[in-house]
């Protein structure tokens, strides 16, 4: 297991507070050293702010671009690897304009290490149809305006996602005093726990024990960092995040439990078993703390996509019992905004119906068609198959530009 990220949460204002940023950099530097001393390598130090519109209150949306560039430079000078500006929201009503979402493609295009998101559903409002369409437009523009559409790695649509998760692009701060949280890269624990287990009960017991043992190590270090640097420790997002090699693949863990290829019947049971283990384990939790199924970040999931053992609909089904929703999903370069909106709408509906957080990180790839194989020069990606989407006309409820659908999944 490794630490995917130590994420600092800061309430910032524009112009930026250099002293507060330096405190985050100092915590990150200490975290790298102390976690490594305890046998837990840290891959990245990250920083997340409050939602973009709150940070830039009183400024026009176009101010997001110089802000993002300045924050990126400030982070780079303090050895902070990535920063997140939180969800850029569409107003719930008005003239139909979505300036904070519409500026996102320019923000992504003019930076390299800045992440951002937009909220398409929340308990207080339900499903935000105008935000769904605005997010779909942003995905299309980012795909067209960045090399291989890779900029969409730094953008996601959020449904029912609270603040405080250390994973990107979902990370954002609720405001108030500085805090930090830890995200794990821990799919290898599930692979080890399920290897040689005589039945699912033993597999479950072994994984829960492994999670709790590793979490105690992480928490002990994190609590010391909190005292030393005056940051609140927000917890551990112990999602079973993978790395694109078999021994660190959540797909491999699932196949060892079921004895079948990922996507065959029984996969849903295996994903639910993993989720149950995470819920049963005792640790200071935050964020998703669930099962991640990022297609391109997992060697086995990517390979099975090439083999065609599962579809996008399969992943939507698994989202009902897993952690994060649809993640790093390669799509045809000519996918339409309406097709993208339909996928986003389904994710939002699942999140609200099941009262759980879900995200969608969709990646149309210019020049590729359904069935083509991806080829990114990125250490965290494996080659995967571009998914097919059915043709779609614009649904009547989007044509009528309804601002917010009050559906919340509650009776």
Rosetta blueprint (number, residue, H / E / L):
1 X L
2 X E
3 X E
4 X E
5 X E
6 X E
7 X E
8 X E
9 X E
10 X E
11 X L
12 X L
13 X L
14 X L
15 X L
16 X L
17 X L
18 X H
19 X H
20 X H
21 X H
22 X H
23 X H
24 X H
25 X H
26 X H
27 X H
28 X H
29 X H
30 X H
31 X H
32 X H
33 X H
34 X H
35 X H
36 X H
37 X H
38 X L
39 X L
40 X L
41 X L
42 X E
43 X E
44 X E
45 X E
46 X E
47 X E
48 X E
49 X E
50 X L
51 X L
52 X H
53 X H
54 X H
55 X H
56 X L
57 X L
58 X L
59 X L
60 X L
61 X L
62 X L
63 X H
64 X H
65 X H
66 X H
67 X H
68 X H
69 X H
70 X H
71 X H
72 X H
73 X H
74 X H
75 X H
76 X H
77 X H
78 X L
79 X L
80 X L
81 X L
82 X E
83 X E
84 X E
85 X E
86 X E
87 X E
88 X L
89 X L
90 X L
91 X L
92 X L
93 X L
94 X L
95 X L
96 X L
97 X L
98 X L
99 X H
100 X H
101 X H
102 X H
103 X L
104 X H
105 X H
106 X H
107 X H
108 X H
109 X H
110 X L
111 X L
112 X L
113 X L
114 X E
115 X E
116 X E
117 X E
118 X E
119 X E
120 X E
121 X E
122 X E
123 X L
124 X L
125 X L
126 X E
127 X E
128 X L
129 X H
130 X H
131 X H
132 X H
133 X H
134 X H
135 X H
136 X H
137 X H
138 X H
139 X H
140 X H
141 X H
142 X H
143 X H
144 X H
145 X H
146 X L
147 X H
148 X H
149 X H
150 X H
151 X H
152 X H
153 X H
154 X H
155 X E
156 X E
157 X E
158 X E
159 X E
160 X L
161 X L
162 X L
163 X L
164 X L
165 X L
166 X L
167 X L
168 X L
169 X L
170 X L
171 X L
172 X L
173 X L
174 X L
175 X L
176 X L
177 X L
178 X L
179 X E
180 X E
181 X E
182 X E
183 X E
184 X E
185 X E
186 X L
187 X H
188 X H
189 X H
190 X H
191 X H
192 X H
193 X H
194 X H
195 X L
196 X L
197 X L
198 X L
199 X L
200 X H
201 X H
202 X H
203 X H
204 X H
205 X H
206 X H
207 X H
208 X H
209 X H
210 X H
211 X H
212 X H
213 X H
214 X H
215 X H
216 X H
217 X H
218 X H
219 X H
220 X H
221 X H
222 X H
223 X H
224 X H
225 X H
226 X H
227 X H
228 X H
229 X H
230 X L
231 X L
232 X E
233 X E
234 X E
235 X E
236 X E
237 X E
238 X L
239 X L
240 X E
241 X L
242 X L
243 X L
244 X L
245 X L
246 X H
247 X H
248 X H
249 X L
250 X H
251 X H
252 X H
253 X H
254 X H
255 X H
256 X H
257 X H
258 X H
259 X L
260 X L
261 X L
262 X L
263 X L
264 X L
265 X L
266 X L
267 X H
268 X H
269 X H
270 X H
271 X H
272 X H
273 X H
274 X H
275 X H
276 X H
277 X H
278 X H
279 X H
280 X H
281 X L
282 X L
283 X L
284 X L
285 X E
286 X L
287 X L
288 X L
289 X L
290 X L
291 X L
292 X L
293 X L
294 X E
295 X H
296 X H
297 X H
298 X L
299 X H
300 X H
301 X H
302 X H
303 X H
304 X H
305 X H
306 X H
307 X H
308 X L
309 X L
310 X L
311 X L
312 X H
313 X H
314 X H
315 X H
316 X H
317 X H
318 X H
319 X H
320 X L
321 X L
322 X L
323 X L
324 X L
325 X E
326 X E
327 X E
328 X E
329 X E
330 X E
331 X E
332 X E
333 X L
334 X L
335 X L
336 X L
337 X H
338 X H
339 X H
340 X H
341 X H
342 X H
343 X H
344 X H
345 X H
346 X H
347 X H
348 X H
349 X H
350 X H
351 X H
352 X H
353 X H
354 X H
355 X L
356 X L
357 X L
358 X E
359 X E
360 X E
361 X E
362 X E
363 X E
364 X E
365 X E
366 X L
367 X L
368 X L
369 X L
370 X L
371 X L
372 X L
373 X E
374 X L
375 X L
376 X L
377 X L
378 X L
379 X L
380 X L
381 X L
382 X L
383 X L
384 X L
385 X E
386 X L
387 X E
388 X L
389 X L
390 X L
391 X L
392 X L
393 X L
394 X L
395 X L
396 X H
397 X H
398 X H
399 X H
400 X L
401 X L
402 X L
403 X L
404 X L
405 X E
406 X L
407 X L
408 X L
409 X L
410 X L
411 X L
